[in-house]
Amino acid sequence: MPESSPITIRPYRFGDERALLGLFQNAFGRPTTEDHWRWKLKQQPSAVENVWLAVFDDKPVFQYAGIPTRFWLSQTPASTMVSVDTMTAPEFRRRGLLTQVAGRVYAEWRERGIAFVIGLPNEKWGSRASALGWQALFPLQWLVRPLRPEAILARRLNVPFLREATFPAAMWNRFLKGRVRRDPRVTTEPILHAGDAFDEFWDSCKAEWMFSTVRDRAWVDWRFLSSPTHAYQLTLARRDGKPSGYCVHSLTSTQGRTSANLVELFVARTDYATRDTLLSELIESLLALKAEALFTLAVPGTPPCSWLRRVGFFPRHAFSVQLVPLSAELPMAAMHDPNHWNLTGADFDVI
């Protein structure tokens, strides 16, 4: 590397995103769009710069970024970051850029009042994660609920005619139907624009959790309804006219097969009627579309995960949810207990 062209670390400047699209392609082997980059990293308000770069010859060769997130921390609002899209140009790997840039960024964020950084560091980080202060909290696990087991078996066994057998799906879904029962007092409606009902619902139940992303109207509208690349479908539930929860799902079609992701199902802790009604209606709608499976993410050992297992979801691989404490006042002992958290896959960018 020429002495005349040292690597410099600096915050994002307007226009960098055009070069960062190429860096993303080189680092991850798939494309992204400028609209998606802006939605993900620049649409949420932030009092501190959330995207930092390492630059060589005026070209970004490394990005460290966080999604600015308003957080409910021990009944008090706080500012946090969700770590996403850490990427290095292949020819600049193994040069210590993660350690250099992230270390500087954490110092900046700490000074500016960011309480913590949370994320799903992958195995490529190796020992650098612990060196940077990342602490493992608990796992976040993929679960799958078969909807048409005959279609899944036909593909795995390479026996196409099994796809036409309806008896396995009928028996499987009838067996589980009694475990998720609709409550006639709960009504649902599709939502295209988040309104005051989401603020009302968040205010009604936020005290139930010590730790949660602020799931109000603004967050719901950004996370699910303004994404330029994901078609999320949002359903609001009401009981006796008052908002009692919501459900978000997306559809995926590959080679003629349809599956779905349950991105989020958010209700008060003990509102089993709304929870069951939302899931029951979702499963019925997916069966009408002949979807093969429903995927979601949950924290093992928590009541929501136990409920999902009871209604037919099976465990798959897991991520490690980790956190970098920046504030000295964080209640770390409590934060290692997943039952204090309202946390789903929607808090990250994996679903």
N, C-alpha and C positions, 0 to 999 in steps of 0.2 A: 504494500500500500504506500503510495508516494507521500513523502513528508509534506509536500506542498498542498496536499488535499486531505487534511485530517477530518475525522468524523466529528461532527458537532451535534449537540443535543439542544433542541429548541421546541417551543410550543407550536402547535398548528398555526398556519397562516391561511387565509382565504385563498383558495385555488389549489392547495396541496392535494385535495381529494382526487384530482384528475390523475396525478402520479400514483396515488395510493391504490387506485383501482388496479393498476399494473402490478404493484407490489402484492396485492391480495391474490391475484391470479398466479403469480410466481410462487408465493408462499404456500397456498392451499390447493393449487391445481384446479381451481374452479373460478368462474367469473362472479363478480358482483356488479351492482350498478351505482351510479352516483346518487340517485334518488334514495336507494336503500342505505347507503353510507350516511347521507345527511339525516334521514329519518332516525336511524339508530343512534347516531353520535352527536347530532347537532340540533335536534328538535326539542329535547328536554332542556329547560332553563338551568343554568349553572352560574354560580358566582366565581368559579375557578375554571381555568382551562382544563378540559378533560381529555384532550388528545395531544400526545407528545411524540416527537420524531427524533431519530438519529439520521443525519443527512451527510452524504458524501458526494462531493462535486455538485452540490445544490440539488441532489436527488435523494428522496427518502429511501432509506434502506432498512428502516426498522420503525414500527409503530407500537406504542403502548397507549391503550385507550380504556376509558371507563364510561359507562352510561350513568349520568348524574341521576340520583334517585332520592326522592323524599322518603324518609324512613320514620317509622313509629318505634322509638327506642325507649323502653321502660316508661311508656305513657308520655313521652316527650318527642316532639318533632326533631329530626336530625338530618344532616346531609351526608350521603354515602355515595360510593361508586361501585358499580357492577363491572368487574374486569372482563373485557371482551376483545377478541381479534388482535391478540398479541402476535405480531408477524415480523419475520426477518427475511430479507432477500437471501436466497440460498448461498450465494457466494460470500455473504457476511456472517454466516453462522459460526458458532464456536469462537466468537471474538469478545464475549462477555457483554454484549449489548443489553441483554435483558437485565443483568445485574446493575449496569451503569444507569440505564434510563429509568428503570422502575425505582431504583434507590433514590434518584433525584426527584422523581414524580411524587413518591410517598412523602418525602420531606416537604415538598411544596404543598401537597394536599393537607398534611398534618398542620402546617403553619396556617393554612387558610380555613381550618375548622371542619374538615371532612372527618367523620367519626371512624369509619373503617372502609376497607375494600373487601368485597366478597366476590367469589367466583368459583370456577370449576377447573383449576389448573390441571393440565394433562400430564401424562408421564414424560413428555419431552422436556418438561421443566427440570426434572431430576432433583438434585440436591439444592438447586438454586431457589426453589420455592421456600424451603425452610430457612435458607440463608437470608431471604428477603423478609422473613417474618410471618409467612403463611402458617396458619394453624388449622389442622383438620378438625371439623366440627362433627359431621355425621354424613352418611351416604344419602344420595338421591338416586332412586332406582327406577329403571324402566319396568313397566308392567304391560301385559297384553291380555285383552279379553277377546277370545275367539268369538266371532259372530256366525260364521259359516265354516265349521270345522271340516266339512266334507271338501270344501274348496282348498283349504290349507293342506289336507292330506293328499288330495289329487296332485297338487304341485310337488309336494315333497316325495311322494312315491312314484311320480311320473305316470299316473294312471288317470288320464283326462276324463274318463267317463264318470269318475266319482264326483266331479263338479256338479253333475245333474241330480245327484241324490239329495233329496230334501229332508229325509227322515232324521239324519244326525243333527242338523241344525234345529229342527223342530223340537226334538227331545231335549237337546242341550239348553235351548232358550226357554223352554217350558219349565225345565227343572229349576232354572235360576229366577224365573219371573216373580215368584213369591218372595224373593229376597229384596226386591226393590219395588215398593208399592207406591202408587200415586195417591196423593191426598187431594180430594175434591175441592178443598178450600184453597189450594195453590193453583194459580193460573200463570200461564207463561206467554211471552210475546217476543218475537224477534226484534232486535235493536240495530238500527243503522247509525244512530248518533247518540252518544251517551248524554243523558240529561241529568236533572237534579236528583232523580231517584238514586243514582249511584253515590252522590254525596250523602244523601239521607241514609242509605244503607250502611256506608262506611262509618258514619257517625254513630249509628246505632249499635255497632258490634266491635269497634276498634279496641275497646278496653279489655276484650277477651284475650288479647295477645300481648306479650311483652315485646315481641320483635316481629315487625311486618313492614313490607313496602306499603306506603300509603296508597290504598286501593280506592281512590276516589274517582270522581268523574273525569278529571284531567288525565289520570294515569290510564284508566280504562280506554278512553278515547285514543290516547297515543298508542298504547300497547297493542290494542286489538283492531281498532277501526281506521287508523291512518297508515298502516303498513302498506308500502307500495308494492310489496312482493308476496305477501301472504294474505289469502282470502279467509280471514277468520269469521266465523258465524257466532254471534253473541245472542244469548237468550236470557231475558230478565224474568225472574219469578216474583210474584206478589202473593201475599196472603192477606185477605180482608182488605185489599186495596193498597197495602203497604209493601214496599220492596223487601224481599226476604232472601235474595241471593241471585246469582247468575251463573251461567255455564257458557264456556267458549270451546268450540271445536273447529277443526279444519279437515278437509278431505285431501287425499292423495291418490292419484291414479297413475299406475305404472303397468305398461304392457297389458292393458285391458283389465287390470285388477284394481279395485277400490278399497282403500283402508281409511281410517280416520284417526286423528289425534284429539284426545280430550285434553285441551291445553290448560284449562282451569275450571274448577267447580268450587265456587266460593259461597259459603253459607255460614251462619252463626254456628258456633261449636256444637250445640246440641239440637240444631234444627234438622232432625232426621227426615221430617216430612218433605221439606223443600229439597233437601239433598237427593232423596229417593225419587221424587217426582222429576227433577231435572235429568237424572241419569236414565230413568225409565223412558222418558220421552225421546231422549237422544238415541238410545238403543233401538227403539221402534222406528225412528226415522232412518237410521242406518241400515236396518234390516230391509226396509222398503227400497233402499238404494242398492241392495245386495252387496253391501260392504263386507269384506271378509274378516276384519279385525279392528279393534279399537285399542289404541296405545295411549299411555299416560305416564306421568312421573309422580312418585310419592316417596316420602321418607320412611324407610322400614321401621317397624316398631311403634309407629304413631297410630292413633285411632283412625285417621283417614285411610292409611295404608291397610290396616287390618280390615276395614270395611270393604275396600276394593278387592281384597283377597276373598272375602266371603261371597262377593257377588260375581265371582268368576274370572278375576284377573290373575295372571300367572307372572311370577318374577322373572326378570331378565338381568342384563348387566347393569352396573351402577356407576355413578360418578362420586367423587369425594367433594362435598361442599366445604370450602375452606375460606378463611377470613384473615385479613391483615389488620390488627388493631392499630389505629392511629391515635385515638383518644386514650389517655391514661385512665379515664373514668368508666370504661366499658366493664359491664358485669360479666366477665369471661366465664366464670363457673356456670352461670345461668345460661349463657349462650351456647354452651356445649350440650344442653338438653333440648332435643328437637321438639319436645312437647310445649316449649315456650314460644315456638315459632309458628307463624302462618307463612309457609314457604311451599311453593309449587314450581313446576318447570317454567311457568310464565315469568318467574323472577329472573330468568336467565334468557339466553338466546338459542336454546337447543330444541325448541318445540314451537 
